[in-house]
């Protein structure tokens, strides 16, 4: 069995074996090996780093595994012993939302366009909370993006997009046709299967196409699926952390998404820093059909709420126009226009922050509740997780989030 590496987040309590006057704010890193041999390394953070990343009293252990797997997520080989470092990042505004970057010794152990990488992290809390274990998705291996090869070592770097990339890169080799009475959800699931995605969880729903649909040879299967989902007012494809390709279903106002967890002052490792996203604010959404649909259809949604700081009343008109393909219903157009406004208002207030590892926040389309005190209490409320980035080594496991506020501390929708 390969070594397993763990790190302890520590405050200023002494690390055994070091002089009592030694500064100890930082990590303790342990490595466990079978048969049971224990190696211990203390990593002391320099004063300047300690000033920008304050640690908290919530001590934890952070462990990493990396597996070679097949397309269904079945584990084939433990690559933890070859793993050097890596990161996972999520961006809700990308077509392919999750990306894995890893460096491996002996990179020939994985085969591009055949193997898949399956990372797992384990968190053990020192305060008695139950241990947490997370699979962090499933990623098709592509060609190396960088490497270092000498007489004594072989190191390769891989950048792997999530499973949605398989559908985006799959090209229809025959014309696509769906009848007006076909269920959209069922058709999307079928096309994903044709693209080579076995792990998929697409709700069937009751929405049908309404009119016959066709797409030419050479169409991207993933792009077609996303077009169909948008046509009925559903979210685009994303990958869950268990490796399944899915959709969050029908659009919801962001302030109606229940927070998945709450963070307090002690969970934050840095201050909350504003991010300039004002050019992305939208308070008027206009949606039309393409020119092939006669008569044309359209929908307009507005945020004219005087209590909303992002409304037309407070900042003037900020419009965005979008064209839906196919022949969507008027209800779907109305829903999409509203979604554009609801999604665009979140950019009124954006912050970045570094927190202790919360791997579950890498799954797209989540909100969190911030319950803060003191001078930052005014930033309490509900926030949409726009981006999340986490390193896959104990030293880099602190998580960087970019958050868009949806509900302020008074309960007002932004």
C-alpha positions in Angstrom: 0.0 0.0 0.0 1.2 3.5 -0.8 2.0 6.1 1.8 -0.9 8.2 3.0 -0.1 11.8 3.8 -2.0 13.8 6.4 -1.7 17.4 7.7 -2.8 19.0 10.9 -4.0 22.5 10.8 -2.7 24.0 14.1 -2.9 27.2 16.1 -0.1 28.2 18.4 -0.1 25.0 20.5 3.4 23.5 20.8 4.5 20.7 18.5 6.0 17.9 20.4 9.7 17.5 19.9 10.4 21.1 19.1 11.7 23.7 21.6 8.9 25.4 23.6 10.0 28.8 22.4 9.9 27.8 18.7 7.1 29.5 16.7 4.7 26.7 15.8 1.8 28.4 13.9 1.3 26.4 10.7 1.0 22.7 9.8 2.0 19.4 11.3 2.4 16.8 8.6 2.3 13.1 9.2 2.9 10.2 6.9 1.5 6.8 7.7 2.8 3.6 6.1 2.1 -0.1 6.4 3.6 -1.9 8.2 3.0 0.8 10.9 6.0 3.1 10.7 5.3 6.7 11.6 7.3 9.6 10.2 6.6 13.1 11.4 7.6 16.5 9.9 6.8 19.9 11.3 6.3 22.7 8.7 6.6 26.1 10.3 5.0 29.0 8.4 7.2 32.1 8.0 6.0 35.3 9.7 5.0 37.0 6.5 2.8 34.0 5.4 1.3 33.8 8.8 0.3 37.4 8.6 -1.7 36.8 5.4 -3.1 33.4 6.2 -4.1 33.3 9.9 -4.8 29.8 11.1 -7.7 29.0 13.4 -8.5 26.7 16.3 -10.3 24.1 14.1 -7.5 21.6 13.8 -7.9 18.9 11.2 -6.0 16.2 9.3 -6.1 16.2 5.5 -5.4 13.0 3.5 -5.2 12.5 -0.3 -5.6 9.5 -2.6 -5.5 9.3 -6.4 -6.8 6.3 -8.3 -6.7 5.2 -11.9 -10.2 4.3 -12.9 -12.4 3.4 -15.9 -15.2 5.4 -17.5 -17.7 4.1 -14.9 -15.6 5.2 -12.0 -14.5 1.7 -11.0 -11.1 2.0 -9.3 -8.3 0.0 -11.1 -5.0 1.1 -9.5 -3.9 3.2 -6.5 -1.6 6.0 -7.9 -1.1 7.7 -4.6 2.5 6.7 -4.4 3.1 8.4 -7.8 1.1 11.6 -7.0 3.3 14.7 -6.4 0.7 17.5 -6.2 -2.3 18.9 -7.9 -5.4 21.2 -7.7 -9.1 21.1 -8.5 -10.9 24.2 -9.5 -14.6 24.9 -10.2 -16.1 27.8 -12.1 -19.8 27.9 -12.4 -19.6 30.2 -15.4 -17.6 27.7 -17.6 -19.2 25.2 -19.9 -17.0 22.5 -18.3 -17.1 23.6 -14.7 -14.5 21.3 -13.0 -10.8 20.9 -13.9 -8.2 18.7 -12.3 -4.4 19.4 -12.6 -1.9 16.8 -11.3 1.8 16.0 -11.4 2.8 12.4 -11.4 6.0 10.4 -11.2 6.2 7.8 -13.9 3.5 9.4 -16.0 3.4 6.4 -18.2 1.3 4.7 -15.5 -1.8 6.4 -17.1 -2.9 6.2 -20.7 -4.4 9.3 -22.4 -7.8 8.9 -23.9 -8.2 5.6 -22.1 -7.8 6.1 -18.3 -9.6 8.3 -15.9 -8.3 9.9 -12.7 -10.4 9.7 -9.5 -9.2 11.8 -6.5 -10.4 11.3 -2.9 -9.7 13.4 0.1 -10.2 12.5 3.8 -10.6 15.1 6.6 -10.3 14.1 10.2 -11.3 16.7 12.8 -9.5 16.9 16.1 -12.6 18.3 17.9 -14.5 15.0 17.7 -16.6 15.7 14.6 -17.1 12.7 12.3 -14.4 12.1 9.7 -15.3 13.2 6.2 -14.4 11.5 3.0 -15.0 12.9 -0.5 -14.6 11.7 -4.0 -13.8 14.8 -6.0 -15.1 13.7 -9.4 -13.9 11.6 -12.3 -11.6 13.0 -15.0 -10.7 11.6 -18.4 -6.9 11.7 -18.9 -5.6 13.7 -21.8 -2.1 14.2 -23.1 0.6 15.7 -20.8 0.7 19.5 -20.7 4.2 19.6 -19.3 6.9 17.3 -17.9 10.5 16.7 -16.8 12.5 13.7 -17.9 16.0 12.9 -16.9 18.1 9.8 -16.3 16.9 9.7 -12.8 13.3 10.9 -12.9 10.2 11.1 -15.1 7.5 13.6 -14.1 4.4 14.5 -16.1 1.7 17.1 -15.6 -1.9 16.5 -16.7 -4.8 18.9 -17.1 -8.1 17.0 -17.1 -11.5 18.5 -17.6 -14.5 16.8 -16.0 -16.8 14.2 -17.6 -18.9 16.9 -19.3 -15.9 17.4 -21.6 -16.6 13.9 -23.2 -20.0 15.1 -24.4 -18.7 18.5 -25.5 -16.0 16.8 -27.6 -18.2 14.1 -29.0 -19.3 14.9 -32.5 -22.6 13.5 -34.0 -21.7 11.2 -36.9 -25.2 11.1 -38.2 -27.9 13.7 -38.2 -29.8 14.1 -34.9 -33.6 14.0 -35.0 -36.1 14.1 -32.1 -39.9 14.1 -32.4 -42.1 16.8 -30.9 -43.5 14.4 -28.4 -40.2 13.0 -27.1 -39.2 13.8 -23.5 -36.3 16.3 -23.4 -34.7 14.8 -20.4 -34.8 11.3 -21.8 -33.4 12.5 -25.1 -30.5 14.3 -23.4 -29.7 11.2 -21.4 -29.7 9.1 -24.6 -27.4 11.5 -26.4 -25.0 11.5 -23.5 -24.9 7.7 -23.6 -24.1 7.9 -27.4 -21.3 10.3 -26.5 -19.7 7.7 -24.2 -21.0 8.8 -20.8 -22.2 5.9 -18.7 -22.5 7.7 -15.4 -25.4 10.1 -16.0 -28.3 11.2 -13.9 -30.7 13.3 -16.0 -34.3 13.6 -14.7 -36.8 12.6 -17.3 -39.3 15.3 -16.3 -42.5 15.8 -18.3 -41.3 18.5 -20.8 -41.4 17.5 -24.4 -39.9 19.3 -27.4 -43.2 20.6 -28.7 -41.8 20.7 -32.3 -39.6 18.3 -34.2 -35.9 18.9 -33.6 -32.9 18.3 -35.8 -29.2 18.9 -35.7 -26.7 18.3 -38.5 -23.8 15.9 -38.7 -20.8 17.3 -36.8 -22.8 18.9 -34.0 -21.3 18.7 -30.5 -23.4 16.3 -28.4 -22.8 18.3 -25.3 -23.7 21.6 -26.9 -26.9 20.1 -28.3 -27.8 18.7 -24.9 -27.3 22.1 -23.3 -29.4 23.8 -26.0 -32.2 21.4 -25.3 -32.0 22.0 -21.6 -32.0 25.7 -22.0 -35.0 25.4 -24.3 -37.2 24.0 -21.4 -35.7 26.3 -18.8 -33.3 23.9 -17.2 -29.7 24.4 -16.0 -26.8 23.2 -18.3 -24.9 20.0 -17.7 -22.4 19.7 -14.9 -20.5 16.9 -13.1 -21.3 15.9 -9.6 -18.5 14.9 -7.3 -19.4 11.2 -7.6 -18.6 11.5 -11.3 -22.2 11.5 -12.6 -23.1 14.0 -15.4 -26.3 15.7 -14.4 -28.3 18.9 -14.5 -29.7 20.8 -11.5 -33.1 20.8 -13.3 -35.4 23.7 -13.7 -34.0 27.2 -13.0 -34.5 28.6 -9.5 -33.9 32.1 -8.2 -30.5 32.0 -6.5 -32.0 33.3 -3.2 -34.2 30.2 -3.1 -31.3 27.7 -3.1 -30.9 26.4 0.5 -27.3 27.0 1.8 -25.3 23.7 2.0 -23.3 24.9 5.0 -22.6 27.8 7.3 -19.2 29.5 7.8 -18.3 31.7 10.8 -15.3 33.9 11.6 -13.2 30.9 12.7 -13.6 29.2 9.3 -12.0 32.1 7.4 -8.2 32.0 6.9 -8.1 35.4 5.3 -10.2 38.6 5.2 -13.0 39.0 2.7 -11.6 40.9 -0.3 -13.9 42.6 -2.8 -13.7 41.5 -6.4 -14.7 43.9 -9.2 -17.5 42.3 -11.2 -19.8 45.3 -11.7 -19.5 45.0 -15.5 -21.4 41.7 -15.2 -24.4 43.0 -13.4 -27.7 42.5 -15.3 -31.1 43.9 -14.3 -32.9 43.5 -17.7 -33.0 40.2 -19.5 -34.1 39.9 -23.1 -34.5 36.5 -24.8 -35.6 35.8 -28.4 -35.9 32.9 -30.7 -33.6 32.6 -33.7 -34.5 34.0 -37.2 -35.8 30.6 -38.4 -38.8 30.8 -36.1 -41.8 32.6 -37.6 -43.4 34.5 -36.1 -40.5 35.3 -33.7 -41.0 35.0 -30.0 -39.4 37.0 -27.2 -39.5 37.6 -23.4 -38.3 40.4 -21.2 -37.6 40.3 -17.4 -36.6 43.3 -15.2 -35.4 43.9 -11.7 -37.1 47.1 -10.7 -37.2 46.4 -7.0 -36.2 49.5 -5.1 -34.9 47.4 -2.2 -32.4 45.6 -4.5 -29.1 47.5 -4.9 -28.7 45.9 -8.3 -32.1 47.1 -9.7 -32.8 49.6 -12.5 -34.1 52.0 -9.8 -30.7 52.1 -8.1 -28.1 51.7 -10.8 -29.9 52.3 -14.1 -30.5 49.8 -17.0 -28.0 47.0 -17.5 -29.4 44.7 -20.2 -28.3 41.4 -21.6 -29.8 39.7 -24.7 -29.7 36.0 -25.5 -31.1 33.9 -28.4 -32.5 30.4 -27.7 -32.2 27.8 -30.4 -35.0 25.5 -31.5 -38.6 26.5 -30.9 -38.9 27.1 -27.1 -42.3 27.7 -25.6 -43.2 31.2 -24.3 -43.0 29.8 -20.8 -39.5 28.7 -21.4 -38.5 32.1 -22.8 -40.1 33.9 -19.8 -38.2 31.6 -17.5 -34.9 32.1 -19.2 -35.3 35.9 -19.2 -36.0 35.8 -15.5 -33.0 33.6 -14.9 -30.7 36.0 -16.7 -31.8 38.8 -14.4 -31.6 36.6 -11.3 -28.1 35.4 -12.3 -26.9 38.8 -13.2 -27.9 40.6 -10.0 -25.5 38.4 -8.0 -22.5 40.3 -9.4 -23.4 43.4 -7.5 -21.3 42.2 -4.5 -18.5 39.7 -5.0 -15.7 38.7 -2.6 -12.9 36.3 -2.4 -11.8 34.5 0.7 -9.6 31.6 1.8 -11.1 29.0 4.1 -10.2 25.7 5.7 -10.8 22.8 3.2 -14.5 22.2 2.5 -14.2 19.8 -0.5 -18.0 19.6 -0.9 -18.0 23.2 -2.2 -16.3 22.0 -5.4 -19.7 20.6 -6.5 -21.4 23.3 -8.7 -24.5 25.3 -7.9 -24.3 25.7 -4.2 -24.9 28.6 -1.7 -23.4 29.0 1.7 -24.4 31.2 4.7 -21.8 33.5 6.2 -22.5 34.3 9.9 -19.9 36.9 10.7 -19.2 39.3 13.6 -17.4 42.6 14.2 -16.6 44.9 11.3 -17.4 42.1 8.8 -20.9 41.4 10.2 -22.3 43.5 7.3 -21.2 40.9 4.9 -23.2 38.2 6.6 -25.9 36.6 4.5 -26.3 34.0 1.7 -23.6 33.7 -1.0 -23.5 31.8 -4.2 -20.3 29.9 -4.8 -19.1 31.1 -8.1 -15.6 29.6 -8.1 -13.7 27.2 -5.7 -10.1 26.1 -5.8 -8.4 23.6 -3.6 -4.9 22.1 -3.6 -4.5 18.4 -3.2 -1.6 18.3 -0.8 -1.7 19.1 2.9 0.4 22.2 2.4 -1.9 23.6 -0.3 -5.3 22.4 0.9 -6.6 25.8 2.0 -9.6 26.6 -0.3 -10.0 29.8 -2.2 -13.6 30.8 -2.9 -15.1 33.6 -5.0 -18.6 34.3 -3.7 -21.6 36.3 -5.1 -24.0 37.6 -2.5 -27.7 36.7 -3.1 -29.3 37.7 0.2 -27.8 40.4 2.6 -27.6 40.3 6.4 -31.1 41.9 6.6 -32.7 39.3 4.5 -33.0 41.5 1.4 -32.5 39.9 -2.0 -29.6 41.6 -3.8 
